[in-house]
Amino acid sequence: MEQHAVEQHGETGTTGPGAVVTTGLDVVVTTVASDSHTWNLVFLQLLLEELGHRVTNLGACVPDALLVAECARLAPGLIVVSSVNGHGFPDGLRVAAALRARPELARTPLVIGGKLGIEGTGADARRRALLAAGFDGVFEEGGSPGAFPAFLRALAPGGRPPLDGAPVPVVSGARR
């Protein structure tokens, strides 16, 4: 049986006697079951922490069932899936379906990024399919480096999508 390290980082601050102030989102960072790379996860963790978010990094080769169970347990404000092995597209479709099948995760913001395909073409079709599968943002290799931080800033407080009827932020690569 494989073991996966679950690491949680980030801090909450206090502003007075007993008052706890939390800033940023609780974020789960993961890769897909077929991807053994970890450098991308460490980079994302450091970036998210620098931006004021608290991160639980599930590590590499995360089985779908473990990802779903940890996200259900942690109730994060954002789930970030990263893949650099070129198989993020098919794995991402499967992961999105599993996460969205859980009622408690159905509205949790979900993004995917990295090297999602092994062919140099088809990025638009992959993006459309991943958005249709349930991802709220797709950040493929070669995209704007500012797109992901812009997406983070556009999230409603607490990391939840805006209430029904509220205007949805438009971010390049995000689901509309």
Backbone hydrogen bonds in HBPLUS format (Angstrom, degrees):
<---DONOR---> <-ACCEPTOR-->    atom                        ^
c    i                          cat <-CA-CA->   ^        H-A-AA   ^      H-
h    n   atom  resd res      DA  || num        DHA   H-A  angle D-A-AA Bond
n    s   type  num  typ     dist DA aas  dist angle  dist       angle   num
A0007-GLU N   A0057-ASN O   3.35 MM  50  5.30 165.1  2.37 133.0 137.0     1
A0057-ASN N   A0007-GLU O   2.78 MM  50  5.30 145.6  1.90 150.2 157.8     2
A0009-HIS N   A0055-VAL O   2.67 MM  46  5.17 153.1  1.74 148.8 158.4     3
A0055-VAL N   A0009-HIS O   2.85 MM  46  5.17 138.9  2.02 130.7 143.6     4
A0013-GLY N   A0021-VAL O   3.12 MM   8  5.34 148.8  2.22 169.1 161.0     5
A0021-VAL N   A0013-GLY O   2.73 MM   8  5.34 172.5  1.74 157.7 159.6     6
A0019-ALA N   A0016-GLY O   3.18 MM   3  5.30 152.3  2.26 111.0 119.3     7
A0054-ARG N   A0025-LEU O   2.84 MM  29  6.09 158.9  1.88 160.7 167.9     8
A0077-GLY N   A0026-ASP O   2.69 MM  51  5.22 147.5  1.80 142.4 153.8     9
A0027-VAL N   A0054-ARG O   2.75 MM  27  6.00 167.2  1.77 166.5 171.0    10
A0056-THR N   A0027-VAL O   2.81 MM  29  6.19 156.7  1.87 164.5 170.8    11
A0028-VAL N   A0078-LEU O   3.01 MM  50  6.46 160.4  2.05 157.9 162.3    12
A0080-VAL N   A0028-VAL O   2.79 MM  52  6.10 171.9  1.80 171.8 174.4    13
A0029-VAL N   A0056-THR O   2.91 MM  27  6.17 163.4  1.94 150.6 154.8    14
A0058-LEU N   A0029-VAL O   2.92 MM  29  6.24 166.0  1.94 178.2 176.6    15
A0030-THR N   A0080-VAL O   2.94 MM  50  6.29 152.5  2.01 166.9 173.9    16
A0082-SER N   A0030-THR O   2.86 MM  52  6.24 160.4  1.90 154.4 160.3    17
A0035-ASP N   A0032-VAL O   3.08 MM   3  5.52 164.8  2.10 118.8 123.7    18
A0061-CYS N   A0035-ASP O   2.86 MM  26  5.21 152.1  1.94 160.1 152.5    19
A0041-LEU N   A0038-THR O   2.98 MM   3  5.16 121.4  2.33 101.8 116.9    20
A0042-VAL N   A0038-THR O   3.02 MM   4  6.35 157.6  2.07 159.4 165.8    21
A0043-PHE N   A0039-TRP O   2.96 MM   4  6.17 162.0  2.00 148.7 153.8    22
A0044-LEU N   A0040-ASN O   2.97 MM   4  6.15 164.9  1.99 144.9 149.0    23
A0045-GLN N   A0041-LEU O   2.88 MM   4  6.03 158.2  1.92 145.4 152.0    24
A0046-LEU N   A0042-VAL O   2.94 MM   4  6.17 166.4  1.96 154.3 157.1    25
A0047-LEU N   A0043-PHE O   2.90 MM   4  6.14 162.5  1.93 154.5 159.8    26
A0048-LEU N   A0044-LEU O   2.84 MM   4  5.98 171.6  1.85 156.1 158.4    27
A0049-GLU N   A0045-GLN O   2.92 MM   4  6.07 161.1  1.95 151.1 156.7    28
A0050-GLU N   A0046-LEU O   2.90 MM   4  6.01 155.6  1.96 145.7 152.8    29
A0051-LEU N   A0047-LEU O   3.04 MM   4  6.30 138.5  2.22 142.4 153.6    30
A0051-LEU N   A0048-LEU O   3.15 MM   3  5.05 126.1  2.45  91.6 105.6    31
A0053-HIS N   A0048-LEU O   2.96 MM   5  5.39 164.4  1.98 146.5 143.7    32
A0052-GLY N   A0049-GLU O   2.95 MM   3  5.02 160.2  1.99 106.8 111.6    33
A0066-LEU N   A0063-PRO O   3.08 MM   3  5.36 120.4  2.45 104.2 118.5    34
A0067-LEU N   A0063-PRO O   3.04 MM   4  6.37 163.1  2.07 159.5 164.5    35
A0068-VAL N   A0064-ASP O   2.95 MM   4  6.21 167.8  1.96 160.0 162.4    36
A0069-ALA N   A0065-ALA O   2.96 MM   4  6.06 162.6  1.99 144.4 149.8    37
A0070-GLU N   A0066-LEU O   2.88 MM   4  6.00 167.2  1.89 155.2 158.3    38
A0071-CYS N   A0067-LEU O   2.97 MM   4  6.09 161.2  2.00 150.0 155.6    39
A0072-ALA N   A0068-VAL O   2.91 MM   4  6.06 156.5  1.97 149.1 155.8    40
A0073-ARG N   A0069-ALA O   2.94 MM   4  6.12 152.3  2.02 144.2 152.1    41
A0074-LEU N   A0070-GLU O   2.83 MM   4  5.93 161.6  1.86 151.8 156.6    42
A0075-ALA N   A0071-CYS O   2.87 MM   4  5.55 146.1  1.99 141.8 149.1    43
A0079-ILE N   A0109-PRO O   2.91 MM  30  6.29 151.2  2.00 149.4 158.9    44
A0111-VAL N   A0079-ILE O   2.96 MM  32  6.37 163.3  1.99 166.4 171.9    45
A0081-VAL N   A0111-VAL O   2.90 MM  30  6.11 163.9  1.92 146.3 151.8    46
A0113-GLY N   A0081-VAL O   2.95 MM  32  6.49 140.4  2.11 154.0 166.4    47
A0083-SER N   A0113-GLY O   3.06 MM  30  6.51 154.9  2.12 158.6 166.6    48
A0115-LYS N   A0083-SER O   2.77 MM  32  5.93 133.0  1.99 146.7 158.5    49
A0086-GLY N   A0115-LYS O   3.18 MM  29  4.93 128.6  2.46 146.1 141.0    50
A0091-ASP N   A0087-HIS O   3.29 MM   4  6.32 164.1  2.31 154.5 157.9    51
A0092-GLY N   A0088-GLY O   2.65 MM   4  5.34 143.9  1.78 133.4 144.7    52
A0089-PHE N   A0116-LEU O   2.85 MM  27  4.89 144.9  1.97 136.1 133.2    53
A0093-LEU N   A0089-PHE O   3.05 MM   4  6.28 155.1  2.12 153.3 158.2    54
A0094-ARG N   A0090-PRO O   3.35 MM   4  6.60 159.1  2.40 143.4 147.8    55
A0095-VAL N   A0091-ASP O   2.91 MM   4  6.17 160.9  1.95 152.7 158.5    56
A0096-ALA N   A0092-GLY O   2.86 MM   4  5.94 166.9  1.88 153.5 156.8    57
A0097-ALA N   A0093-LEU O   3.22 MM   4  6.37 160.1  2.26 141.7 146.7    58
A0098-ALA N   A0094-ARG O   3.10 MM   4  6.38 157.5  2.15 147.1 153.1    59
A0099-LEU N   A0095-VAL O   2.90 MM   4  6.14 164.8  1.92 158.4 162.2    60
A0100-ARG N   A0096-ALA O   2.86 MM   4  5.90 169.0  1.87 154.7 158.5    61
A0101-ALA N   A0097-ALA O   3.05 MM   4  6.00 128.5  2.32 136.1 147.7    62
A0102-ARG N   A0099-LEU O   3.19 MM   3  5.71 157.6  2.25 111.6 117.9    63
A0105-LEU N   A0102-ARG O   2.89 MM   3  5.37 155.4  1.95 118.6 126.7    64
A0106-ALA N   A0102-ARG O   3.05 MM   4  6.03 115.3  2.49 149.2 165.5    65
A0106-ALA N   A0103-PRO O   3.37 MM   3  5.09 156.2  2.43  96.5 103.3    66
A0108-THR N   A0105-LEU O   3.19 MM   3  5.13 156.5  2.24 103.4 110.6    67
A0136-ASP N   A0110-LEU O   2.61 MM  26  5.38 165.1  1.63 160.6 166.2    68
A0112-ILE N   A0137-GLY O   3.09 MM  25  6.50 151.8  2.18 147.6 154.9    69
A0139-PHE N   A0112-ILE O   2.86 MM  27  6.24 162.4  1.89 151.6 157.6    70
A0114-GLY N   A0139-PHE O   2.96 MM  25  6.53 145.8  2.08 149.6 151.6    71
A0141-GLU N   A0114-GLY O   2.74 MM  27  4.96 146.0  1.85 142.3 135.2    72
A0126-ARG N   A0122-GLY O   2.91 MM   4  6.11 160.5  1.95 157.0 162.9    73
A0127-ARG N   A0123-ALA O   2.87 MM   4  6.05 163.3  1.90 151.1 155.8    74
A0128-ARG N   A0124-ASP O   2.97 MM   4  6.20 167.9  1.99 152.4 155.1    75
A0129-ALA N   A0125-ALA O   3.00 MM   4  6.16 162.2  2.04 147.8 152.8    76
A0130-LEU N   A0126-ARG O   2.86 MM   4  6.05 160.7  1.90 156.2 161.4    77
A0131-LEU N   A0127-ARG O   2.92 MM   4  6.10 159.9  1.96 154.5 159.9    78
A0132-ALA N   A0128-ARG O   2.93 MM   4  6.10 159.2  1.98 146.7 152.9    79
A0133-ALA N   A0129-ALA O   2.93 MM   4  6.10 135.8  2.13 137.5 149.6    80
A0135-PHE N   A0130-LEU O   3.10 MM   5  5.78 163.3  2.13 153.1 148.2    81
A0134-GLY N   A0131-LEU O   3.14 MM   3  5.35 150.4  2.23 102.8 111.6    82
A0175-ARG N   A0136-ASP O   2.89 MM  39  4.96 158.1  1.94 121.2 126.7    83
A0138-VAL N   A0173-GLY O   2.98 MM  35  5.37 151.6  2.06 136.5 145.1    84
A0143-GLY N   A0140-GLU O   2.98 MM   3  5.78 143.4  2.12 149.7 153.2    85
A0147-ALA N   A0144-SER O   3.17 MM   3  5.42 163.8  2.20 110.6 115.6    86
A0150-ALA N   A0146-GLY O   3.05 MM   4  6.10 151.0  2.13 144.9 153.7    87
A0151-PHE N   A0147-ALA O   2.92 MM   4  6.16 149.1  2.02 145.0 153.5    88
A0152-LEU N   A0148-PHE O   3.00 MM   4  6.34 158.5  2.05 154.4 159.7    89
A0153-ARG N   A0149-PRO O   3.04 MM   4  6.31 157.5  2.09 146.7 152.0    90
A0154-ALA N   A0150-ALA O   3.05 MM   4  6.24 139.0  2.22 141.7 152.6    91
A0154-ALA N   A0151-PHE O   3.08 MM   3  5.09 126.7  2.37  95.4 109.7    92
A0155-LEU N   A0152-LEU O   3.29 MM   3  5.52 154.0  2.37 103.6 111.0    93
A0159-GLY N   A0156-ALA O   2.95 MM   3  5.54 145.9  2.07 146.4 146.4    94
A0166-ALA N   A0163-LEU O   2.89 MM   3  5.53 163.0  1.92 142.3 146.1    95
A0174-ALA N   A0171-VAL O   2.83 MM   3  5.31 152.9  1.90 146.4 144.9    96
